[in-house]
Amino acid sequence: MFYFCFNHLAISAILIFANYHASHFDWAVSPSVQSAVQAMPVWLQVILIVLAADFVLYWEHRAYHEVKSLWPIHAVHHSVEHLDWLAGSRGHFVQVFSERAMVMIPLYLLGADESALNIYVTFAALQAILIHCNVDIPFGPLKYLFVTPQFHHWHHSSEKPAIDTNYSAHTVLFDRLFGTYHLSGNYWPAEYGTTVRLPRHILGQTWYPIYRWKQRLGKKVS
């Protein structure tokens, strides 16, 4: 609950930081591309935004898993051992800021209509809550297109076949394309969390990445 309140109350600061970060990409703005995007129907702009954001979030998420120096930050999110609607809010502030900053870049470059952006933001927020919920909703064939609770629960599994899979945030497209897709029929994970248990309190989890970096640095020095 603390993570939920803190990370959502900090959204204004996060957006200011994200907008500032995106403004560094003025050199990449193409008026012709933005005009073409704005000429599209709103529904098509939303699809384009979802795919662009998903591509960035996929690689950012994958980096947090597969780059050893980044994993301790993301491990805070994976320390959840019982997924529910609040689980998506547990995240180290460094990751929360970086994630928002990175996803703002494609949205800034596309220059889509405000209505399309509002639809995307609403969709992304609701999906982030849904995929962490502990509900077995039958999505039918939609689960082979969109990220669903079952798909994302496997991402949080501490069981060997599912570790470092299912990185996508919105659709399963990029996990399919880049070989990180994992879905075991109608089965759900039995175990969640990290293979090494993190501290159980806020301060310990906030300090955890620094503690791990110091440990690694000490080993290199020795």
PyMOL commands that place a pseudoatom at each C-alpha (Angstrom):
pseudoatom trace, name=CA, resn=MET, resi=1, chain=A, elem=C, hetatm=0, pos=[0.000, 0.000, 0.000]
pseudoatom trace, name=CA, resn=PHE, resi=2, chain=A, elem=C, hetatm=0, pos=[2.915, 2.341, 0.706]
pseudoatom trace, name=CA, resn=TYR, resi=3, chain=A, elem=C, hetatm=0, pos=[4.318, 1.690, -2.767]
pseudoatom trace, name=CA, resn=PHE, resi=4, chain=A, elem=C, hetatm=0, pos=[0.881, 2.310, -4.290]
pseudoatom trace, name=CA, resn=CYS, resi=5, chain=A, elem=C, hetatm=0, pos=[0.487, 5.658, -2.517]
pseudoatom trace, name=CA, resn=PHE, resi=6, chain=A, elem=C, hetatm=0, pos=[4.075, 6.823, -3.002]
pseudoatom trace, name=CA, resn=ASN, resi=7, chain=A, elem=C, hetatm=0, pos=[4.420, 5.882, -6.664]
pseudoatom trace, name=CA, resn=HIS, resi=8, chain=A, elem=C, hetatm=0, pos=[1.041, 7.349, -7.587]
pseudoatom trace, name=CA, resn=LEU, resi=9, chain=A, elem=C, hetatm=0, pos=[1.452, 10.531, -5.568]
pseudoatom trace, name=CA, resn=ALA, resi=10, chain=A, elem=C, hetatm=0, pos=[4.841, 10.999, -7.210]
pseudoatom trace, name=CA, resn=ILE, resi=11, chain=A, elem=C, hetatm=0, pos=[3.301, 10.846, -10.695]
pseudoatom trace, name=CA, resn=SER, resi=12, chain=A, elem=C, hetatm=0, pos=[3.575, 14.622, -11.203]
pseudoatom trace, name=CA, resn=ALA, resi=13, chain=A, elem=C, hetatm=0, pos=[7.313, 14.591, -10.524]
pseudoatom trace, name=CA, resn=ILE, resi=14, chain=A, elem=C, hetatm=0, pos=[7.667, 11.513, -12.707]
pseudoatom trace, name=CA, resn=LEU, resi=15, chain=A, elem=C, hetatm=0, pos=[5.862, 13.179, -15.621]
pseudoatom trace, name=CA, resn=ILE, resi=16, chain=A, elem=C, hetatm=0, pos=[7.960, 16.339, -15.296]
pseudoatom trace, name=CA, resn=PHE, resi=17, chain=A, elem=C, hetatm=0, pos=[11.108, 14.199, -15.399]
pseudoatom trace, name=CA, resn=ALA, resi=18, chain=A, elem=C, hetatm=0, pos=[9.755, 12.123, -18.311]
pseudoatom trace, name=CA, resn=ASN, resi=19, chain=A, elem=C, hetatm=0, pos=[8.819, 15.220, -20.339]
pseudoatom trace, name=CA, resn=TYR, resi=20, chain=A, elem=C, hetatm=0, pos=[12.224, 16.744, -19.670]
pseudoatom trace, name=CA, resn=HIS, resi=21, chain=A, elem=C, hetatm=0, pos=[13.908, 13.534, -20.763]
pseudoatom trace, name=CA, resn=ALA, resi=22, chain=A, elem=C, hetatm=0, pos=[11.816, 13.289, -23.950]
pseudoatom trace, name=CA, resn=SER, resi=23, chain=A, elem=C, hetatm=0, pos=[12.639, 16.886, -24.895]
pseudoatom trace, name=CA, resn=HIS, resi=24, chain=A, elem=C, hetatm=0, pos=[16.259, 15.810, -25.477]
pseudoatom trace, name=CA, resn=PHE, resi=25, chain=A, elem=C, hetatm=0, pos=[15.010, 14.014, -28.602]
pseudoatom trace, name=CA, resn=ASP, resi=26, chain=A, elem=C, hetatm=0, pos=[13.903, 17.164, -30.425]
pseudoatom trace, name=CA, resn=TRP, resi=27, chain=A, elem=C, hetatm=0, pos=[16.522, 16.354, -33.064]
pseudoatom trace, name=CA, resn=ALA, resi=28, chain=A, elem=C, hetatm=0, pos=[14.604, 13.186, -33.974]
pseudoatom trace, name=CA, resn=VAL, resi=29, chain=A, elem=C, hetatm=0, pos=[11.177, 14.827, -34.397]
pseudoatom trace, name=CA, resn=SER, resi=30, chain=A, elem=C, hetatm=0, pos=[9.848, 14.536, -37.954]
pseudoatom trace, name=CA, resn=PRO, resi=31, chain=A, elem=C, hetatm=0, pos=[6.981, 16.940, -38.795]
pseudoatom trace, name=CA, resn=SER, resi=32, chain=A, elem=C, hetatm=0, pos=[5.998, 14.749, -41.750]
pseudoatom trace, name=CA, resn=VAL, resi=33, chain=A, elem=C, hetatm=0, pos=[5.760, 11.628, -39.557]
pseudoatom trace, name=CA, resn=GLN, resi=34, chain=A, elem=C, hetatm=0, pos=[3.738, 13.480, -36.923]
pseudoatom trace, name=CA, resn=SER, resi=35, chain=A, elem=C, hetatm=0, pos=[1.388, 14.882, -39.600]
pseudoatom trace, name=CA, resn=ALA, resi=36, chain=A, elem=C, hetatm=0, pos=[0.882, 11.387, -41.000]
pseudoatom trace, name=CA, resn=VAL, resi=37, chain=A, elem=C, hetatm=0, pos=[0.128, 10.006, -37.533]
pseudoatom trace, name=CA, resn=GLN, resi=38, chain=A, elem=C, hetatm=0, pos=[-2.317, 12.828, -36.744]
pseudoatom trace, name=CA, resn=ALA, resi=39, chain=A, elem=C, hetatm=0, pos=[-4.113, 12.182, -40.044]
pseudoatom trace, name=CA, resn=MET, resi=40, chain=A, elem=C, hetatm=0, pos=[-4.909, 8.614, -38.942]
pseudoatom trace, name=CA, resn=PRO, resi=41, chain=A, elem=C, hetatm=0, pos=[-8.206, 7.716, -37.241]
pseudoatom trace, name=CA, resn=VAL, resi=42, chain=A, elem=C, hetatm=0, pos=[-7.911, 7.849, -33.444]
pseudoatom trace, name=CA, resn=TRP, resi=43, chain=A, elem=C, hetatm=0, pos=[-8.317, 4.070, -33.104]
pseudoatom trace, name=CA, resn=LEU, resi=44, chain=A, elem=C, hetatm=0, pos=[-5.367, 3.515, -35.442]
pseudoatom trace, name=CA, resn=GLN, resi=45, chain=A, elem=C, hetatm=0, pos=[-3.265, 6.055, -33.527]
pseudoatom trace, name=CA, resn=VAL, resi=46, chain=A, elem=C, hetatm=0, pos=[-4.016, 4.137, -30.317]
pseudoatom trace, name=CA, resn=ILE, resi=47, chain=A, elem=C, hetatm=0, pos=[-2.834, 0.862, -31.892]
pseudoatom trace, name=CA, resn=LEU, resi=48, chain=A, elem=C, hetatm=0, pos=[0.353, 2.563, -33.093]
pseudoatom trace, name=CA, resn=ILE, resi=49, chain=A, elem=C, hetatm=0, pos=[0.997, 4.041, -29.634]
pseudoatom trace, name=CA, resn=VAL, resi=50, chain=A, elem=C, hetatm=0, pos=[0.419, 0.673, -27.927]
pseudoatom trace, name=CA, resn=LEU, resi=51, chain=A, elem=C, hetatm=0, pos=[2.882, -1.090, -30.240]
pseudoatom trace, name=CA, resn=ALA, resi=52, chain=A, elem=C, hetatm=0, pos=[5.519, 1.652, -29.983]
pseudoatom trace, name=CA, resn=ALA, resi=53, chain=A, elem=C, hetatm=0, pos=[5.254, 1.815, -26.187]
pseudoatom trace, name=CA, resn=ASP, resi=54, chain=A, elem=C, hetatm=0, pos=[5.259, -1.971, -25.918]
pseudoatom trace, name=CA, resn=PHE, resi=55, chain=A, elem=C, hetatm=0, pos=[8.455, -2.229, -27.986]
pseudoatom trace, name=CA, resn=VAL, resi=56, chain=A, elem=C, hetatm=0, pos=[10.285, 0.210, -25.694]
pseudoatom trace, name=CA, resn=LEU, resi=57, chain=A, elem=C, hetatm=0, pos=[8.889, -1.336, -22.503]
pseudoatom trace, name=CA, resn=TYR, resi=58, chain=A, elem=C, hetatm=0, pos=[9.815, -4.837, -23.692]
pseudoatom trace, name=CA, resn=TRP, resi=59, chain=A, elem=C, hetatm=0, pos=[13.489, -3.974, -24.138]
pseudoatom trace, name=CA, resn=GLU, resi=60, chain=A, elem=C, hetatm=0, pos=[13.664, -1.846, -21.013]
pseudoatom trace, name=CA, resn=HIS, resi=61, chain=A, elem=C, hetatm=0, pos=[12.084, -4.675, -18.998]
pseudoatom trace, name=CA, resn=ARG, resi=62, chain=A, elem=C, hetatm=0, pos=[14.377, -7.246, -20.570]
pseudoatom trace, name=CA, resn=ALA, resi=63, chain=A, elem=C, hetatm=0, pos=[17.430, -5.126, -19.748]
pseudoatom trace, name=CA, resn=TYR, resi=64, chain=A, elem=C, hetatm=0, pos=[16.380, -4.972, -16.081]
pseudoatom trace, name=CA, resn=HIS, resi=65, chain=A, elem=C, hetatm=0, pos=[16.350, -8.775, -16.041]
pseudoatom trace, name=CA, resn=GLU, resi=66, chain=A, elem=C, hetatm=0, pos=[19.387, -9.614, -18.108]
pseudoatom trace, name=CA, resn=VAL, resi=67, chain=A, elem=C, hetatm=0, pos=[21.855, -6.846, -17.217]
pseudoatom trace, name=CA, resn=LYS, resi=68, chain=A, elem=C, hetatm=0, pos=[23.289, -7.913, -13.862]
pseudoatom trace, name=CA, resn=SER, resi=69, chain=A, elem=C, hetatm=0, pos=[23.822, -4.385, -12.550]
pseudoatom trace, name=CA, resn=LEU, resi=70, chain=A, elem=C, hetatm=0, pos=[20.165, -3.481, -13.245]
pseudoatom trace, name=CA, resn=TRP, resi=71, chain=A, elem=C, hetatm=0, pos=[18.512, -6.605, -11.821]
pseudoatom trace, name=CA, resn=PRO, resi=72, chain=A, elem=C, hetatm=0, pos=[18.753, -5.553, -8.115]
pseudoatom trace, name=CA, resn=ILE, resi=73, chain=A, elem=C, hetatm=0, pos=[16.554, -2.537, -8.917]
pseudoatom trace, name=CA, resn=HIS, resi=74, chain=A, elem=C, hetatm=0, pos=[13.902, -4.621, -10.673]
pseudoatom trace, name=CA, resn=ALA, resi=75, chain=A, elem=C, hetatm=0, pos=[14.136, -7.379, -8.061]
pseudoatom trace, name=CA, resn=VAL, resi=76, chain=A, elem=C, hetatm=0, pos=[12.149, -5.115, -5.727]
pseudoatom trace, name=CA, resn=HIS, resi=77, chain=A, elem=C, hetatm=0, pos=[9.129, -5.550, -8.016]
pseudoatom trace, name=CA, resn=HIS, resi=78, chain=A, elem=C, hetatm=0, pos=[9.668, -9.302, -8.152]
pseudoatom trace, name=CA, resn=SER, resi=79, chain=A, elem=C, hetatm=0, pos=[9.881, -9.594, -4.371]
pseudoatom trace, name=CA, resn=VAL, resi=80, chain=A, elem=C, hetatm=0, pos=[6.083, -9.911, -4.318]
pseudoatom trace, name=CA, resn=GLU, resi=81, chain=A, elem=C, hetatm=0, pos=[5.256, -13.496, -3.358]
pseudoatom trace, name=CA, resn=HIS, resi=82, chain=A, elem=C, hetatm=0, pos=[1.460, -13.236, -3.538]
pseudoatom trace, name=CA, resn=LEU, resi=83, chain=A, elem=C, hetatm=0, pos=[0.226, -11.330, -6.579]
pseudoatom trace, name=CA, resn=ASP, resi=84, chain=A, elem=C, hetatm=0, pos=[-2.801, -9.066, -6.288]
pseudoatom trace, name=CA, resn=TRP, resi=85, chain=A, elem=C, hetatm=0, pos=[-4.012, -5.721, -7.658]
pseudoatom trace, name=CA, resn=LEU, resi=86, chain=A, elem=C, hetatm=0, pos=[-1.461, -3.829, -5.554]
pseudoatom trace, name=CA, resn=ALA, resi=87, chain=A, elem=C, hetatm=0, pos=[1.515, -5.881, -6.728]
pseudoatom trace, name=CA, resn=GLY, resi=88, chain=A, elem=C, hetatm=0, pos=[2.017, -3.786, -9.851]
pseudoatom trace, name=CA, resn=SER, resi=89, chain=A, elem=C, hetatm=0, pos=[2.689, -0.729, -7.696]
pseudoatom trace, name=CA, resn=ARG, resi=90, chain=A, elem=C, hetatm=0, pos=[5.647, -2.291, -5.905]
pseudoatom trace, name=CA, resn=GLY, resi=91, chain=A, elem=C, hetatm=0, pos=[8.689, -0.963, -7.692]
pseudoatom trace, name=CA, resn=HIS, resi=92, chain=A, elem=C, hetatm=0, pos=[11.938, 0.783, -6.868]
pseudoatom trace, name=CA, resn=PHE, resi=93, chain=A, elem=C, hetatm=0, pos=[11.654, 4.526, -7.550]
pseudoatom trace, name=CA, resn=VAL, resi=94, chain=A, elem=C, hetatm=0, pos=[14.631, 4.351, -9.950]
pseudoatom trace, name=CA, resn=GLN, resi=95, chain=A, elem=C, hetatm=0, pos=[12.764, 1.904, -12.162]
pseudoatom trace, name=CA, resn=VAL, resi=96, chain=A, elem=C, hetatm=0, pos=[9.497, 3.852, -11.930]
pseudoatom trace, name=CA, resn=PHE, resi=97, chain=A, elem=C, hetatm=0, pos=[11.223, 7.022, -13.133]
pseudoatom trace, name=CA, resn=SER, resi=98, chain=A, elem=C, hetatm=0, pos=[13.259, 5.315, -15.867]
pseudoatom trace, name=CA, resn=GLU, resi=99, chain=A, elem=C, hetatm=0, pos=[10.282, 3.373, -17.182]
pseudoatom trace, name=CA, resn=ARG, resi=100, chain=A, elem=C, hetatm=0, pos=[8.109, 6.488, -17.532]
pseudoatom trace, name=CA, resn=ALA, resi=101, chain=A, elem=C, hetatm=0, pos=[10.978, 8.433, -19.098]
pseudoatom trace, name=CA, resn=MET, resi=102, chain=A, elem=C, hetatm=0, pos=[11.725, 5.741, -21.678]
pseudoatom trace, name=CA, resn=VAL, resi=103, chain=A, elem=C, hetatm=0, pos=[8.121, 5.193, -22.750]
pseudoatom trace, name=CA, resn=MET, resi=104, chain=A, elem=C, hetatm=0, pos=[7.598, 8.930, -23.222]
pseudoatom trace, name=CA, resn=ILE, resi=105, chain=A, elem=C, hetatm=0, pos=[10.157, 9.020, -26.057]
pseudoatom trace, name=CA, resn=PRO, resi=106, chain=A, elem=C, hetatm=0, pos=[8.115, 7.151, -28.727]
pseudoatom trace, name=CA, resn=LEU, resi=107, chain=A, elem=C, hetatm=0, pos=[4.924, 8.951, -27.653]
pseudoatom trace, name=CA, resn=TYR, resi=108, chain=A, elem=C, hetatm=0, pos=[6.716, 12.289, -27.988]
pseudoatom trace, name=CA, resn=LEU, resi=109, chain=A, elem=C, hetatm=0, pos=[8.150, 11.421, -31.404]
pseudoatom trace, name=CA, resn=LEU, resi=110, chain=A, elem=C, hetatm=0, pos=[4.859, 10.112, -32.803]
pseudoatom trace, name=CA, resn=GLY, resi=111, chain=A, elem=C, hetatm=0, pos=[3.008, 13.317, -31.908]
pseudoatom trace, name=CA, resn=ALA, resi=112, chain=A, elem=C, hetatm=0, pos=[-0.375, 11.569, -31.701]
pseudoatom trace, name=CA, resn=ASP, resi=113, chain=A, elem=C, hetatm=0, pos=[-3.598, 13.390, -30.830]
pseudoatom trace, name=CA, resn=GLU, resi=114, chain=A, elem=C, hetatm=0, pos=[-4.307, 14.076, -27.160]
pseudoatom trace, name=CA, resn=SER, resi=115, chain=A, elem=C, hetatm=0, pos=[-7.436, 11.901, -27.303]
pseudoatom trace, name=CA, resn=ALA, resi=116, chain=A, elem=C, hetatm=0, pos=[-5.382, 8.917, -28.506]
pseudoatom trace, name=CA, resn=LEU, resi=117, chain=A, elem=C, hetatm=0, pos=[-2.806, 9.484, -25.755]
pseudoatom trace, name=CA, resn=ASN, resi=118, chain=A, elem=C, hetatm=0, pos=[-5.554, 9.668, -23.110]
pseudoatom trace, name=CA, resn=ILE, resi=119, chain=A, elem=C, hetatm=0, pos=[-7.024, 6.385, -24.330]
pseudoatom trace, name=CA, resn=TYR, resi=120, chain=A, elem=C, hetatm=0, pos=[-3.595, 4.750, -24.204]
pseudoatom trace, name=CA, resn=VAL, resi=121, chain=A, elem=C, hetatm=0, pos=[-2.816, 6.031, -20.690]
pseudoatom trace, name=CA, resn=THR, resi=122, chain=A, elem=C, hetatm=0, pos=[-6.182, 4.707, -19.426]
pseudoatom trace, name=CA, resn=PHE, resi=123, chain=A, elem=C, hetatm=0, pos=[-5.659, 1.358, -21.152]
pseudoatom trace, name=CA, resn=ALA, resi=124, chain=A, elem=C, hetatm=0, pos=[-2.096, 1.009, -19.831]
pseudoatom trace, name=CA, resn=ALA, resi=125, chain=A, elem=C, hetatm=0, pos=[-3.067, 1.877, -16.251]
pseudoatom trace, name=CA, resn=LEU, resi=126, chain=A, elem=C, hetatm=0, pos=[-5.996, -0.551, -16.143]
pseudoatom trace, name=CA, resn=GLN, resi=127, chain=A, elem=C, hetatm=0, pos=[-4.000, -3.341, -17.793]
pseudoatom trace, name=CA, resn=ALA, resi=128, chain=A, elem=C, hetatm=0, pos=[-1.126, -2.906, -15.320]
pseudoatom trace, name=CA, resn=ILE, resi=129, chain=A, elem=C, hetatm=0, pos=[-3.551, -3.480, -12.447]
pseudoatom trace, name=CA, resn=LEU, resi=130, chain=A, elem=C, hetatm=0, pos=[-5.384, -6.347, -14.168]
pseudoatom trace, name=CA, resn=ILE, resi=131, chain=A, elem=C, hetatm=0, pos=[-2.333, -8.431, -15.066]
pseudoatom trace, name=CA, resn=HIS, resi=132, chain=A, elem=C, hetatm=0, pos=[-1.176, -8.547, -11.454]
pseudoatom trace, name=CA, resn=CYS, resi=133, chain=A, elem=C, hetatm=0, pos=[-4.610, -9.505, -10.085]
pseudoatom trace, name=CA, resn=ASN, resi=134, chain=A, elem=C, hetatm=0, pos=[-5.127, -12.984, -8.654]
pseudoatom trace, name=CA, resn=VAL, resi=135, chain=A, elem=C, hetatm=0, pos=[-8.167, -13.695, -10.855]
pseudoatom trace, name=CA, resn=ASP, resi=136, chain=A, elem=C, hetatm=0, pos=[-8.595, -16.494, -13.382]
pseudoatom trace, name=CA, resn=ILE, resi=137, chain=A, elem=C, hetatm=0, pos=[-10.567, -14.659, -16.056]
pseudoatom trace, name=CA, resn=PRO, resi=138, chain=A, elem=C, hetatm=0, pos=[-11.046, -16.653, -19.295]
pseudoatom trace, name=CA, resn=PHE, resi=139, chain=A, elem=C, hetatm=0, pos=[-9.733, -14.416, -22.083]
pseudoatom trace, name=CA, resn=GLY, resi=140, chain=A, elem=C, hetatm=0, pos=[-10.089, -17.072, -24.776]
pseudoatom trace, name=CA, resn=PRO, resi=141, chain=A, elem=C, hetatm=0, pos=[-8.058, -16.364, -27.913]
pseudoatom trace, name=CA, resn=LEU, resi=142, chain=A, elem=C, hetatm=0, pos=[-7.308, -12.815, -26.676]
pseudoatom trace, name=CA, resn=LYS, resi=143, chain=A, elem=C, hetatm=0, pos=[-4.626, -14.259, -24.394]
pseudoatom trace, name=CA, resn=TYR, resi=144, chain=A, elem=C, hetatm=0, pos=[-2.578, -15.031, -27.515]
pseudoatom trace, name=CA, resn=LEU, resi=145, chain=A, elem=C, hetatm=0, pos=[-2.641, -11.346, -28.446]
pseudoatom trace, name=CA, resn=PHE, resi=146, chain=A, elem=C, hetatm=0, pos=[-2.690, -9.313, -25.228]
pseudoatom trace, name=CA, resn=VAL, resi=147, chain=A, elem=C, hetatm=0, pos=[-0.792, -9.581, -21.951]
pseudoatom trace, name=CA, resn=THR, resi=148, chain=A, elem=C, hetatm=0, pos=[-3.211, -11.186, -19.474]
pseudoatom trace, name=CA, resn=PRO, resi=149, chain=A, elem=C, hetatm=0, pos=[-2.986, -12.132, -15.777]
pseudoatom trace, name=CA, resn=GLN, resi=150, chain=A, elem=C, hetatm=0, pos=[-1.940, -15.717, -16.611]
pseudoatom trace, name=CA, resn=PHE, resi=151, chain=A, elem=C, hetatm=0, pos=[0.808, -14.518, -18.982]
pseudoatom trace, name=CA, resn=HIS, resi=152, chain=A, elem=C, hetatm=0, pos=[2.211, -12.016, -16.500]
pseudoatom trace, name=CA, resn=HIS, resi=153, chain=A, elem=C, hetatm=0, pos=[1.888, -14.353, -13.520]
pseudoatom trace, name=CA, resn=TRP, resi=154, chain=A, elem=C, hetatm=0, pos=[4.306, -16.677, -15.327]
pseudoatom trace, name=CA, resn=HIS, resi=155, chain=A, elem=C, hetatm=0, pos=[6.686, -13.735, -15.622]
pseudoatom trace, name=CA, resn=HIS, resi=156, chain=A, elem=C, hetatm=0, pos=[6.605, -13.433, -11.811]
pseudoatom trace, name=CA, resn=SER, resi=157, chain=A, elem=C, hetatm=0, pos=[7.108, -17.160, -11.285]
pseudoatom trace, name=CA, resn=SER, resi=158, chain=A, elem=C, hetatm=0, pos=[10.257, -18.338, -9.514]
pseudoatom trace, name=CA, resn=GLU, resi=159, chain=A, elem=C, hetatm=0, pos=[10.028, -21.681, -11.323]
pseudoatom trace, name=CA, resn=LYS, resi=160, chain=A, elem=C, hetatm=0, pos=[12.901, -22.423, -13.704]
pseudoatom trace, name=CA, resn=PRO, resi=161, chain=A, elem=C, hetatm=0, pos=[11.102, -22.670, -17.089]
pseudoatom trace, name=CA, resn=ALA, resi=162, chain=A, elem=C, hetatm=0, pos=[9.444, -19.269, -16.664]
pseudoatom trace, name=CA, resn=ILE, resi=163, chain=A, elem=C, hetatm=0, pos=[12.332, -17.201, -15.274]
pseudoatom trace, name=CA, resn=ASP, resi=164, chain=A, elem=C, hetatm=0, pos=[13.328, -14.358, -17.612]
pseudoatom trace, name=CA, resn=THR, resi=165, chain=A, elem=C, hetatm=0, pos=[10.321, -14.702, -19.928]
pseudoatom trace, name=CA, resn=ASN, resi=166, chain=A, elem=C, hetatm=0, pos=[7.180, -12.703, -20.814]
pseudoatom trace, name=CA, resn=TYR, resi=167, chain=A, elem=C, hetatm=0, pos=[8.662, -9.195, -20.740]
pseudoatom trace, name=CA, resn=SER, resi=168, chain=A, elem=C, hetatm=0, pos=[5.928, -7.441, -22.743]
pseudoatom trace, name=CA, resn=ALA, resi=169, chain=A, elem=C, hetatm=0, pos=[3.595, -4.949, -21.097]
pseudoatom trace, name=CA, resn=HIS, resi=170, chain=A, elem=C, hetatm=0, pos=[0.670, -4.750, -23.535]
pseudoatom trace, name=CA, resn=THR, resi=171, chain=A, elem=C, hetatm=0, pos=[0.791, -7.417, -26.259]
pseudoatom trace, name=CA, resn=VAL, resi=172, chain=A, elem=C, hetatm=0, pos=[2.626, -10.723, -26.558]
pseudoatom trace, name=CA, resn=LEU, resi=173, chain=A, elem=C, hetatm=0, pos=[4.026, -9.744, -29.980]
pseudoatom trace, name=CA, resn=PHE, resi=174, chain=A, elem=C, hetatm=0, pos=[7.607, -8.946, -28.990]
pseudoatom trace, name=CA, resn=ASP, resi=175, chain=A, elem=C, hetatm=0, pos=[7.975, -11.965, -26.705]
pseudoatom trace, name=CA, resn=ARG, resi=176, chain=A, elem=C, hetatm=0, pos=[6.906, -14.072, -29.678]
pseudoatom trace, name=CA, resn=LEU, resi=177, chain=A, elem=C, hetatm=0, pos=[9.307, -12.283, -32.037]
pseudoatom trace, name=CA, resn=PHE, resi=178, chain=A, elem=C, hetatm=0, pos=[12.335, -12.401, -29.737]
pseudoatom trace, name=CA, resn=GLY, resi=179, chain=A, elem=C, hetatm=0, pos=[11.897, -15.881, -28.255]
pseudoatom trace, name=CA, resn=THR, resi=180, chain=A, elem=C, hetatm=0, pos=[10.926, -15.018, -24.665]
pseudoatom trace, name=CA, resn=TYR, resi=181, chain=A, elem=C, hetatm=0, pos=[7.296, -16.207, -24.755]
pseudoatom trace, name=CA, resn=HIS, resi=182, chain=A, elem=C, hetatm=0, pos=[6.156, -18.700, -22.099]
pseudoatom trace, name=CA, resn=LEU, resi=183, chain=A, elem=C, hetatm=0, pos=[2.613, -19.904, -21.456]
pseudoatom trace, name=CA, resn=SER, resi=184, chain=A, elem=C, hetatm=0, pos=[1.883, -23.368, -20.090]
pseudoatom trace, name=CA, resn=GLY, resi=185, chain=A, elem=C, hetatm=0, pos=[-1.586, -24.148, -21.395]
pseudoatom trace, name=CA, resn=ASN, resi=186, chain=A, elem=C, hetatm=0, pos=[-4.156, -23.468, -18.693]
pseudoatom trace, name=CA, resn=TYR, resi=187, chain=A, elem=C, hetatm=0, pos=[-1.662, -23.914, -15.852]
pseudoatom trace, name=CA, resn=TRP, resi=188, chain=A, elem=C, hetatm=0, pos=[-0.629, -21.164, -13.428]
pseudoatom trace, name=CA, resn=PRO, resi=189, chain=A, elem=C, hetatm=0, pos=[2.611, -20.851, -11.428]
pseudoatom trace, name=CA, resn=ALA, resi=190, chain=A, elem=C, hetatm=0, pos=[2.858, -22.464, -8.007]
pseudoatom trace, name=CA, resn=GLU, resi=191, chain=A, elem=C, hetatm=0, pos=[5.661, -20.240, -6.695]
pseudoatom trace, name=CA, resn=TYR, resi=192, chain=A, elem=C, hetatm=0, pos=[6.247, -16.494, -6.983]
pseudoatom trace, name=CA, resn=GLY, resi=193, chain=A, elem=C, hetatm=0, pos=[8.968, -14.080, -5.932]
pseudoatom trace, name=CA, resn=THR, resi=194, chain=A, elem=C, hetatm=0, pos=[12.733, -13.964, -6.317]
pseudoatom trace, name=CA, resn=THR, resi=195, chain=A, elem=C, hetatm=0, pos=[15.023, -16.967, -5.910]
pseudoatom trace, name=CA, resn=VAL, resi=196, chain=A, elem=C, hetatm=0, pos=[16.892, -14.955, -3.255]
pseudoatom trace, name=CA, resn=ARG, resi=197, chain=A, elem=C, hetatm=0, pos=[14.509, -13.325, -0.780]
pseudoatom trace, name=CA, resn=LEU, resi=198, chain=A, elem=C, hetatm=0, pos=[14.750, -9.541, -0.478]
pseudoatom trace, name=CA, resn=PRO, resi=199, chain=A, elem=C, hetatm=0, pos=[14.337, -7.528, 2.732]
pseudoatom trace, name=CA, resn=ARG, resi=200, chain=A, elem=C, hetatm=0, pos=[10.710, -7.423, 3.879]
pseudoatom trace, name=CA, resn=HIS, resi=201, chain=A, elem=C, hetatm=0, pos=[10.538, -3.682, 4.631]
pseudoatom trace, name=CA, resn=ILE, resi=202, chain=A, elem=C, hetatm=0, pos=[10.499, -0.507, 2.522]
pseudoatom trace, name=CA, resn=LEU, resi=203, chain=A, elem=C, hetatm=0, pos=[13.870, 0.885, 3.580]
pseudoatom trace, name=CA, resn=GLY, resi=204, chain=A, elem=C, hetatm=0, pos=[15.580, -2.460, 3.109]
pseudoatom trace, name=CA, resn=GLN, resi=205, chain=A, elem=C, hetatm=0, pos=[14.179, -2.811, -0.401]
pseudoatom trace, name=CA, resn=THR, resi=206, chain=A, elem=C, hetatm=0, pos=[15.109, 0.770, -1.303]
pseudoatom trace, name=CA, resn=TRP, resi=207, chain=A, elem=C, hetatm=0, pos=[18.671, 0.142, -0.099]
pseudoatom trace, name=CA, resn=TYR, resi=208, chain=A, elem=C, hetatm=0, pos=[18.873, -3.345, -1.645]
pseudoatom trace, name=CA, resn=PRO, resi=209, chain=A, elem=C, hetatm=0, pos=[20.331, -2.342, -5.071]
pseudoatom trace, name=CA, resn=ILE, resi=210, chain=A, elem=C, hetatm=0, pos=[23.080, -0.272, -3.399]
pseudoatom trace, name=CA, resn=TYR, resi=211, chain=A, elem=C, hetatm=0, pos=[23.852, -3.175, -1.050]
pseudoatom trace, name=CA, resn=ARG, resi=212, chain=A, elem=C, hetatm=0, pos=[24.140, -5.586, -4.006]
pseudoatom trace, name=CA, resn=TRP, resi=213, chain=A, elem=C, hetatm=0, pos=[26.326, -3.169, -5.999]
pseudoatom trace, name=CA, resn=LYS, resi=214, chain=A, elem=C, hetatm=0, pos=[28.655, -2.769, -3.009]
pseudoatom trace, name=CA, resn=GLN, resi=215, chain=A, elem=C, hetatm=0, pos=[28.859, -6.544, -2.707]
pseudoatom trace, name=CA, resn=ARG, resi=216, chain=A, elem=C, hetatm=0, pos=[29.797, -6.936, -6.372]
pseudoatom trace, name=CA, resn=LEU, resi=217, chain=A, elem=C, hetatm=0, pos=[32.321, -4.116, -6.176]
pseudoatom trace, name=CA, resn=GLY, resi=218, chain=A, elem=C, hetatm=0, pos=[33.891, -5.702, -3.091]
pseudoatom trace, name=CA, resn=LYS, resi=219, chain=A, elem=C, hetatm=0, pos=[34.258, -9.052, -4.886]
pseudoatom trace, name=CA, resn=LYS, resi=220, chain=A, elem=C, hetatm=0, pos=[35.915, -7.374, -7.873]
pseudoatom trace, name=CA, resn=VAL, resi=221, chain=A, elem=C, hetatm=0, pos=[38.341, -5.483, -5.630]
pseudoatom trace, name=CA, resn=SER, resi=222, chain=A, elem=C, hetatm=0, pos=[39.236, -8.616, -3.658]
for i in range(1, 222): cmd.bond("trace and resi %d" % i, "trace and resi %d" % (i + 1))
show_as sticks, trace
zoom trace
